[in-house]
Amino acid sequence: MIGNKDNLPAEVYEENCEVLEMLHSNLTKITEHGTNTVRIVKAMEELLKDRQGNMVEADINNLCKVDLDVITKTFEKEIRDKKIKIIFHGLSHPVFTEINIEQMSKVILNITKNSMYALLKKAEKEKYDPILVVKIEAMG
Protein backbone atom coordinates (compact mmCIF):
# COMPACT_ATOMS: atom_id res chain seq x y z
CA MET A 1 0.00 0.00 0.00
CA ILE A 2 1.46 3.37 -0.99
CA GLY A 3 -0.65 5.37 1.41
CA ASN A 4 -3.41 7.82 0.97
CA LYS A 5 -2.52 10.69 -1.35
CA ASP A 6 -4.14 13.12 1.09
CA ASN A 7 -2.12 11.83 4.07
CA LEU A 8 1.33 11.87 2.44
CA PRO A 9 3.44 14.68 1.11
CA ALA A 10 3.21 14.81 -2.69
CA GLU A 11 6.92 14.00 -3.04
CA VAL A 12 6.66 10.85 -0.90
CA TYR A 13 3.48 9.73 -2.65
CA GLU A 14 5.04 10.13 -6.12
CA GLU A 15 8.18 8.30 -5.00
CA ASN A 16 6.04 5.41 -3.72
CA CYS A 17 4.18 5.31 -7.04
CA GLU A 18 7.48 5.16 -8.96
CA VAL A 19 8.74 2.31 -6.75
CA LEU A 20 5.51 0.37 -7.28
CA GLU A 21 5.68 0.92 -11.03
CA MET A 22 9.29 -0.32 -11.07
CA LEU A 23 8.31 -3.40 -9.00
CA HIS A 24 5.43 -4.14 -11.37
CA SER A 25 7.74 -3.84 -14.39
CA ASN A 26 10.34 -6.14 -12.79
CA LEU A 27 7.72 -8.74 -11.81
CA THR A 28 6.37 -8.72 -15.37
CA LYS A 29 9.89 -9.35 -16.74
CA ILE A 30 10.45 -12.15 -14.22
CA THR A 31 7.19 -13.77 -15.29
CA GLU A 32 8.13 -13.50 -18.99
CA HIS A 33 11.58 -14.99 -18.38
CA GLY A 34 10.08 -17.75 -16.24
CA THR A 35 7.65 -18.62 -19.03
CA ASN A 36 10.51 -18.71 -21.55
CA THR A 37 12.56 -20.92 -19.25
CA VAL A 38 9.67 -23.37 -18.86
CA ARG A 39 9.23 -23.46 -22.65
CA ILE A 40 12.93 -24.15 -23.19
CA VAL A 41 13.07 -26.88 -20.54
CA LYS A 42 9.97 -28.56 -22.00
CA ALA A 43 11.53 -28.47 -25.47
CA MET A 44 14.72 -30.01 -24.09
CA GLU A 45 12.72 -32.73 -22.31
CA GLU A 46 10.93 -33.47 -25.57
CA LEU A 47 14.27 -33.87 -27.34
CA LEU A 48 15.52 -36.25 -24.65
CA LYS A 49 12.41 -38.47 -24.79
CA ASP A 50 13.24 -40.09 -28.12
CA ARG A 51 16.49 -41.94 -27.61
CA GLN A 52 15.72 -44.77 -29.99
CA GLY A 53 18.21 -43.56 -32.52
CA ASN A 54 16.58 -43.38 -35.95
CA MET A 55 19.96 -42.37 -37.30
CA VAL A 56 20.19 -41.85 -41.06
CA GLU A 57 22.69 -40.27 -43.39
CA ALA A 58 21.51 -36.75 -44.20
CA ASP A 59 22.81 -33.53 -45.75
CA ILE A 60 23.12 -30.82 -43.08
CA ASN A 61 23.09 -28.07 -45.73
CA ASN A 62 19.76 -29.25 -47.05
CA LEU A 63 18.26 -29.71 -43.58
CA CYS A 64 19.18 -26.12 -42.65
CA LYS A 65 17.68 -24.79 -45.90
CA VAL A 66 14.42 -26.67 -45.29
CA ASP A 67 14.20 -25.44 -41.69
CA LEU A 68 14.95 -21.85 -42.73
CA ASP A 69 12.08 -22.12 -45.23
CA VAL A 70 9.82 -23.20 -42.36
CA ILE A 71 10.96 -20.22 -40.26
CA THR A 72 10.49 -17.86 -43.20
CA LYS A 73 6.91 -19.06 -43.69
CA THR A 74 6.15 -19.06 -39.95
CA PHE A 75 7.40 -15.48 -39.47
CA GLU A 76 6.43 -14.22 -42.93
CA LYS A 77 4.48 -11.18 -41.69
CA GLU A 78 7.09 -10.19 -39.09
CA ILE A 79 9.94 -10.59 -41.59
CA ARG A 80 8.12 -8.34 -44.05
CA ASP A 81 7.02 -5.74 -41.45
CA LYS A 82 10.38 -5.46 -39.67
CA LYS A 83 12.43 -5.97 -42.88
CA ILE A 84 14.35 -8.85 -41.33
CA LYS A 85 17.10 -10.14 -43.57
CA ILE A 86 17.85 -13.88 -43.39
CA ILE A 87 21.24 -15.00 -44.67
CA PHE A 88 22.30 -18.62 -45.08
CA HIS A 89 25.98 -19.44 -45.48
CA GLY A 90 26.00 -23.12 -46.32
CA LEU A 91 28.89 -25.08 -47.67
CA SER A 92 29.45 -25.24 -51.41
CA HIS A 93 29.02 -29.02 -51.35
CA PRO A 94 26.64 -31.40 -49.54
CA VAL A 95 27.74 -32.43 -46.05
CA PHE A 96 26.42 -35.86 -45.17
CA THR A 97 26.47 -37.08 -41.60
CA GLU A 98 24.57 -39.65 -39.59
CA ILE A 99 21.89 -37.88 -37.54
CA ASN A 100 18.38 -38.23 -36.24
CA ILE A 101 16.75 -35.87 -38.74
CA GLU A 102 13.70 -35.16 -36.59
CA GLN A 103 15.73 -34.21 -33.52
CA MET A 104 18.28 -32.18 -35.47
CA SER A 105 15.48 -30.33 -37.24
CA LYS A 106 13.87 -29.53 -33.86
CA VAL A 107 17.19 -28.15 -32.62
CA ILE A 108 17.68 -25.97 -35.71
CA LEU A 109 14.08 -24.74 -35.60
CA ASN A 110 14.27 -23.94 -31.86
CA ILE A 111 17.51 -22.00 -32.25
CA THR A 112 16.22 -20.01 -35.22
CA LYS A 113 12.83 -19.37 -33.56
CA ASN A 114 14.58 -18.08 -30.44
CA SER A 115 16.74 -15.88 -32.67
CA MET A 116 13.66 -14.49 -34.41
CA TYR A 117 11.96 -13.78 -31.08
CA ALA A 118 15.09 -11.93 -29.91
CA LEU A 119 15.23 -9.88 -33.13
CA LEU A 120 11.54 -8.99 -32.85
CA LYS A 121 11.84 -8.10 -29.16
CA LYS A 122 14.77 -5.78 -29.91
CA ALA A 123 12.88 -4.27 -32.86
CA GLU A 124 10.07 -3.28 -30.46
CA LYS A 125 12.52 -1.21 -28.42
CA GLU A 126 14.80 0.33 -31.04
CA LYS A 127 15.15 0.91 -34.76
CA TYR A 128 17.85 -1.20 -36.40
CA ASP A 129 18.44 -3.48 -39.39
CA PRO A 130 17.68 -7.00 -38.09
CA ILE A 131 19.68 -9.81 -39.69
CA LEU A 132 19.51 -13.53 -38.94
CA VAL A 133 22.60 -15.35 -40.15
CA VAL A 134 22.87 -19.14 -40.24
CA LYS A 135 26.32 -20.39 -41.09
CA ILE A 136 27.64 -23.92 -41.53
CA GLU A 137 31.35 -24.60 -41.21
CA ALA A 138 33.20 -27.85 -41.73
CA MET A 139 35.74 -28.48 -39.00
CA GLY A 140 38.20 -31.33 -39.08
N, C-alpha and C positions, 0 to 999 in steps of 0.2 A: 504494500500500500504506500503510495507516495504522499499521502496526507491531503488534507482539504486545502484547496487553493486559497480559501479565505483565511485559514489559520496559519499559513506559512508565508514567509517573505517571498516575493516574486522570484528572486534570484535562486533561492533554495528549491522552490517548486519546479522551476525550469531545469535546474540541475538534476533533480530527481527524474523528471520526464526524459531527459537525455540519457541517463543511466538505464532507465527501463527500456528505452528504444534500442540502445546498444545491446542489452541483454537479450531482447527479443530477436534482434538480428543474429546474434551469436548462436542462440538456440536453434534458429531456423537453419543456419549453416551446419550445425552439428547433426541435425535431423537429416539433412540432405546427404551429408557425408556418410552417416550411418546407413542410410538406404542404399547408397552406392556400394558400400562395403558388403552389405548383405547380398546384393546382386552379384558382386564379384565372387564371393565365397560360394554362392549357389552354383554359379557357372563352373567354378573349379571343381566342386563336388560332382557335378554332372560329367565333367571330363574324366574324373577318376573312376566313375562307376563302370565304364566299359573297359575292362582290361583283357578282353578276350583276344586281342591282337588285331585280326582283320588287316594284316599288313599286306600291301600290294606295292608294286613298283609304279611310281607316278612322277610326273614332271612338275616340279615345284613352280617353275615359271608359269605354266598353264593354270595351276591351282590358284596362284595369286591373281592372275588376270580374271579368272572366273569370279573369285571372291570380291575383287574390286568392282566388277560389273554389278554384283549384288548390292554392294554398298552404294554405288552410284544410283541405282534404281531406288533403293530404300530412302536415300536422302536427296532425291532428285530436286524437290522444291527448295530445300535449304541450300543445296549447292548452287542452284540458279539464283536465289535471292541474295545470298551472301557472296556470290562470285568466288566460290571455293575452287581452287585449282588442284586437281589430283594428278600426280606424276608417278609413273611406274618405271623404275629402272631395273628391268630384268636382265638376265644374261643373254648374250647373242645366240646361245645354243640351248637346247633343252637340257635340263638337269634332272636326271632320274634318280630317285632314291626310294628306299622301302619305307613306307609310312602307312599309318591308318588315315586314309583320306578324310573320313568324317571328322575325326578328332582334330587333325591339322587344319581343316577348313574352319572348324569352330574357333580354334585359336586365332587364326588370321582374321576372321570376322570380328571376334571380340576385341582384338587389338585395334583394328581399323574403326570399329564403332566407337570405342572409347576415345580414339583420336578425333573423330568427327564431333563427338559431344564436347570435347575440350575446345576445339576450334569454334564451335557455335557458342559456347559459354563465353569465351573471350570476345567474340564478335558482338555479344550483347553489351559488353562493357566499354569497348573501344573500337575505333575504326582502324582496320589494318587489312592487308592482303593475305587471306588465309590460304595456306598450301599444305596439302597432305602428300608426303613423299613416301613411297614404298620402294625399297631398294633390296635387291638380292645380290649377295656376293658369294663367290666360291672361295672357300678357304681350305687349303691343304689338299 
